[in-house]
């Protein structure tokens, strides 16, 4: 026992290194984790005093624990067994696939990052790029929602700025958990987005095991009261219209809902619109190609930011017009099930999306784009203003929500023309303005955002004339 043992120096260093690592893992790491956990709990306690809907414990669970809860869920276990039968793979391989899917889906929420960085960044970015306005908002209806209910914001998808804008405007009420597509599965976005509570989904995956893992996470989050935000259209609108809903995520929510349970689910319709969609030409190119593929390019994003900084420094920077968000009347799933016991998912999806369409904000650029495309020939600036005023009044009479800057429709027409002229979508002098032939598709993209409101107002006018 007391004999001297000679060791090479490199081996001694290696042994001491392993010993130090073991000590760190067994003794120090738990203490460090406890310290940061306690710090996070204090942050959450402070934040919850300011929120209308406090952060639920489910959202604060450790990511590892949440992954374990999902993959050991009985329904996921059934899907694993079915996967073994259909694919002919060993059970451990199927289980590992389920674990991999859960690891990909489950977020790791950081209250400090969300309310510290994300809220400030979303507010700064939104105000830097746009003049942000809150459209229709029935505060009494929102406040009347049961405090114990799970709230799910259902939104149209115009731009990737939607995430930023709604995070900014809803930040004082709750922390949102978004369903984010595969476009964000790139470094460093995926780590940042996951830390802000978002969960990733493969929109086009038809793998039954993956779908079951995703469904169970969504259902557990819903049962846990996590406030969520979803885009039922399944992706960005390529032509500017509010498209028909896809039922995937909504079906997971509805199928896991117990009408007799303690917690209701309330869908809040949210409609967004912009005077300029940053990705408009990219979306139109995808529509022309017939392929819905968008690649995130960090270099292009940095180039765009660099150009805007240059414009700012040289005094040539202009914000991209107005961005507006409207909130429709909430839909209680518990009450809705009573009126539509069959095909609940389809019924509630249509109901909520109809309410989204009803409250789409009407902004200057869509108004001017509609007028220019409807014109038979060139118009003067004054004629554009007259037609914009007439159109806006017809829309307003039919219940549309119009943002009128400075309470002047003439000024709205002026702003719309200015934005379109800067982008070379309008050509000619002030006395003879026409839509650029090269940009008619882009103008139509913006006009499409309110086309359903224009058509509804037209039909109402025709009906009133027929009645008289």
DRENPA-522096 format. One record per residue (C-alpha): x, y, z. Coordinates in steps of 0.05 Angstrom, whole numbers, plus 5000, padded with zeros to 4 digits. Layout:
REM residues N
    xx    yy    zz
     X     Y     Z
...
//
This chain:
REM residues 468
    xx    yy    zz
  5000  5000  5000
  5058  5047  5014
  5098  5030  4952
  5117  5087  4905
  5083  5083  4838
  5115  5120  4780
  5070  5151  4728
  5085  5191  4665
  5070  5265  4674
  5018  5265  4619
  4980  5208  4652
  4982  5244  4720
  4954  5307  4687
  4900  5266  4653
  4880  5232  4719
  4878  5299  4756
  4836  5328  4699
  4785  5272  4704
  4783  5280  4780
  4771  5355  4774
  4717  5345  4723
  4682  5293  4767
  4685  5340  4827
  4657  5396  4785
  4600  5353  4759
  4582  5322  4826
  4593  5380  4873
  4596  5447  4838
  4549  5438  4779
  4486  5423  4821
  4501  5485  4863
  4509  5528  4801
  4445  5500  4770
  4408  5513  4836
  4435  5585  4837
  4411  5601  4767
  4345  5565  4779
  4332  5607  4841
  4351  5669  4802
  4303  5650  4746
  4247  5638  4796
  4257  5707  4825
  4255  5738  4756
  4190  5701  4739
  4159  5722  4805
  4174  5795  4790
  4149  5789  4718
  4084  5754  4738
  4064  5813  4781
  4062  5855  4717
  4029  5806  4669
  3954  5799  4658
  3966  5724  4647
  4023  5699  4691
  4073  5648  4664
  4048  5578  4679
  4092  5527  4715
  4091  5482  4653
  4129  5534  4614
  4182  5538  4669
  4195  5463  4673
  4266  5441  4656
  4273  5423  4583
  4301  5354  4600
  4242  5339  4645
  4193  5362  4592
  4226  5318  4539
  4222  5258  4586
  4149  5273  4600
  4133  5274  4525
  4171  5211  4504
  4144  5170  4563
  4072  5193  4550
  4026  5132  4540
  4002  5157  4473
  4073  5167  4448
  4089  5097  4473
  4031  5071  4430
  4059  5108  4370
  4128  5079  4383
  4099  5009  4384
  4061  5022  4319
  4125  5050  4288
  4161  4986  4306
  4108  4945  4270
  4101  4987  4208
  4175  5002  4197
  4203  4937  4222
  4256  4970  4266
  4278  4951  4336
  4241  4984  4393
  4303  5021  4418
  4311  5052  4348
  4239  5076  4348
  4246  5102  4419
  4309  5140  4400
  4272  5171  4340
  4217  5195  4387
  4269  5224  4434
  4302  5260  4376
  4235  5289  4354
  4219  5312  4425
  4288  5343  4431
  4276  5381  4367
  4206  5405  4387
  4209  5422  4461
  4232  5494  4477
  4275  5518  4535
  4242  5581  4560
  4285  5635  4591
  4245  5690  4626
  4306  5735  4629
  4319  5728  4555
  4246  5736  4536
  4229  5796  4580
  4299  5824  4579
  4326  5818  4509
  4267  5796  4466
  4218  5848  4490
  4268  5905  4483
  4292  5880  4415
  4222  5870  4388
  4201  5940  4411
  4263  5972  4381
  4259  5934  4315
  4184  5946  4307
  4190  6020  4319
  4252  6027  4277
  4222  5994  4216
  4149  6016  4221
  4100  6065  4251
  4066  6013  4295
  3992  6022  4308
  3942  5981  4348
  3879  5971  4307
  3814  5941  4332
  3820  5919  4404
  3760  5904  4449
  3793  5908  4517
  3730  5888  4554
  3724  5824  4513
  3797  5806  4525
  3794  5820  4599
  3730  5778  4604
  3769  5715  4585
  3772  5665  4642
  3840  5675  4678
  3849  5600  4682
  3836  5589  4608
  3890  5573  4558
  3894  5630  4508
  3916  5616  4436
  3927  5674  4389
  3907  5654  4318
  3940  5699  4266
  3945  5710  4192
  4017  5705  4167
  4041  5764  4126
  4114  5769  4145
  4167  5740  4191
  4160  5807  4226
  4094  5780  4253
  4131  5745  4309
  4167  5809  4328
  4106  5854  4323
  4059  5810  4364
  4113  5796  4416
  4120  5872  4425
  4046  5887  4429
  4026  5827  4472
  4087  5829  4517
  4053  5866  4573
  3999  5812  4577
  4035  5746  4572
  4095  5708  4546
  4077  5676  4479
  4099  5608  4455
  4102  5606  4379
  4099  5548  4331
  4159  5562  4286
  4174  5529  4219
  4238  5497  4195
  4264  5562  4166
  4288  5581  4235
  4328  5517  4246
  4393  5552  4232
  4448  5577  4277
  4444  5623  4316
  4369  5633  4308
  4347  5565  4332
  4379  5573  4401
  4352  5643  4410
  4282  5625  4387
  4279  5563  4430
  4302  5602  4491
  4244  5650  4479
  4195  5593  4487
  4180  5576  4414
  4175  5505  4391
  4196  5480  4322
  4151  5442  4275
  4161  5406  4209
  4101  5431  4172
  4105  5380  4116
  4123  5318  4156
  4075  5260  4149
  4114  5214  4196
  4061  5186  4244
  4111  5181  4301
  4134  5253  4293
  4062  5277  4288
  4044  5241  4352
  4103  5270  4390
  4085  5340  4366
  4012  5329  4382
  4026  5307  4453
  4072  5366  4466
  4019  5415  4440
  3965  5381  4482
  4007  5380  4545
  4025  5453  4535
  3952  5471  4524
  3930  5431  4585
  3985  5467  4624
  3957  5535  4607
  4014  5559  4562
  3994  5620  4521
  4008  5603  4448
  4009  5637  4380
  3996  5598  4317
  3991  5612  4242
  3937  5565  4214
  3953  5584  4142
  4014  5539  4149
  4063  5591  4122
  4071  5660  4094
  4019  5684  4046
  4050  5684  3976
  3998  5729  3945
  3977  5774  4003
  3909  5742  4016
  3887  5711  4081
  3887  5638  4061
  3845  5580  4084
  3868  5548  4149
  3905  5483  4155
  3879  5441  4212
  3942  5408  4239
  3959  5446  4303
  3886  5466  4315
  3866  5394  4310
  3917  5375  4363
  3887  5427  4409
  3815  5407  4396
  3827  5332  4399
  3861  5338  4466
  3808  5384  4496
  3761  5360  4550
  3697  5403  4550
  3683  5379  4621
  3754  5395  4645
  3775  5451  4691
  3810  5492  4637
  3777  5524  4577
  3814  5541  4512
  3801  5610  4483
  3822  5628  4412
  3838  5702  4401
  3837  5723  4327
  3895  5768  4309
  3902  5804  4241
  3965  5838  4217
  3978  5883  4158
  4036  5925  4132
  4049  5982  4085
  4111  5942  4066
  4124  5869  4075
  4199  5860  4078
  4197  5794  4040
  4145  5815  3987
  4187  5802  3925
  4215  5738  3954
  4144  5713  3966
  4121  5733  3896
  4181  5697  3866
  4162  5634  3904
  4091  5641  3880
  4115  5646  3807
  4161  5586  3816
  4106  5546  3850
  4155  5524  3904
  4146  5544  3976
  4219  5545  3996
  4253  5601  4033
  4325  5599  4055
  4348  5642  4111
  4411  5679  4092
  4450  5711  4148
  4492  5749  4097
  4431  5779  4063
  4402  5799  4129
  4467  5832  4150
  4470  5867  4083
  4400  5894  4092
  4417  5918  4161
  4480  5950  4135
  4442  5988  4081
  4392  6014  4131
  4448  6038  4177
  4480  6073  4118
  4414  6107  4101
  4407  6127  4174
  4477  6157  4177
  4467  6196  4112
  4398  6222  4131
  4362  6182  4078
  4328  6132  4123
  4253  6126  4120
  4210  6077  4159
  4170  6028  4117
  4103  6060  4130
  4052  6033  4179
  4045  5965  4211
  3981  5950  4248
  3953  5893  4291
  3879  5882  4306
  3848  5834  4355
  3781  5801  4340
  3728  5775  4388
  3752  5714  4427
  3723  5644  4414
  3713  5597  4473
  3725  5525  4452
  3681  5500  4509
  3622  5542  4485
  3636  5528  4412
  3633  5453  4422
  3561  5460  4445
  3540  5493  4379
  3582  5449  4333
  3591  5380  4362
  3613  5349  4296
  3675  5369  4256
  3695  5415  4313
  3765  5429  4287
  3741  5450  4218
  3684  5492  4246
  3726  5529  4297
  3782  5540  4246
  3734  5573  4197
  3701  5613  4252
  3766  5641  4279
  3796  5655  4210
  3733  5691  4189
  3741  5735  4249
  3814  5746  4230
  3792  5768  4161
  3740  5815  4190
  3791  5855  4230
  3849  5859  4179
  3874  5931  4187
  3865  5975  4125
  3928  6016  4115
  3949  6071  4065
  3989  6027  4016
  3935  5974  4007
  3883  6029  3996
  3926  6065  3944
  3945  6000  3910
  3872  5981  3903
  3854  6049  3873
  3912  6047  3823
  3897  5977  3799
  3823  5993  3791
  3837  6056  3750
  3826  6053  3675
  3882  6103  3662
  3928  6154  3693
  3904  6192  3755
  3927  6256  3786
  3948  6258  3859
  3883  6294  3876
  3841  6240  3840
  3878  6185  3878
  3861  6221  3943
  3787  6227  3924
  3782  6153  3905
  3820  6131  3968
  3772  6172  4010
  3711  6142  3976
  3738  6071  3983
  3756  6081  4056
  3687  6107  4072
  3654  6047  4038
  3698  5999  4076
  3686  6035  4142
  3611  6034  4131
  3616  5959  4123
  3652  5951  4189
  3725  5950  4166
  3778  5978  4213
  3817  6032  4178
  3879  6067  4204
  3875  6140  4183
  3941  6175  4197
  3930  6245  4226
  3855  6233  4218
  3862  6252  4144
  3847  6206  4087
  3880  6255  4040
  3944  6248  4080
  3935  6172  4079
  3933  6175  4002
  3994  6219  4002
  4033  6172  4047
  4012  6111  4006
  4034  6144  3941
  4100  6166  3971
  4117  6096  3995
  4099  6065  3928
  4135  6118  3888
  4199  6107  3929
  4196  6034  3909
  4182  6052  3835
  4114  6019  3836
  4081  6083  3813
  4106  6120  3752
  4091  6187  3722
  4084  6258  3748
  4034  6282  3800
  3982  6298  3746
  3988  6230  3711
  4003  6173  3759
  3997  6100  3738
  4016  6032  3765
  4083  6008  3739
  4074  5950  3691
  4134  5914  3722
  4106  5922  3792
  4032  5906  3781
  4041  5838  3815
  4071  5872  3876
  4015  5923  3878
  3965  5866  3873
  4001  5833  3932
  3984  5893  3976
  3914  5903  3947
  3899  5829  3962
  3908  5841  4036
  3842  5879  4037
  3810  5850  3975
  3760  5809  4016
  3738  5873  4052
  3731  5910  3986
  3690  5854  3957
  3645  5851  4018
  3633  5926  4015
  3617  5921  3940
  3567  5864  3951
  3534  5904  4007
  3528  5964  3960
  3498  5921  3905
  3448  5890  3954
  3427  5959  3980
  3416  5984  3909
  3375  5923  3892
  3333  5933  3955
  3316  6004  3934
//
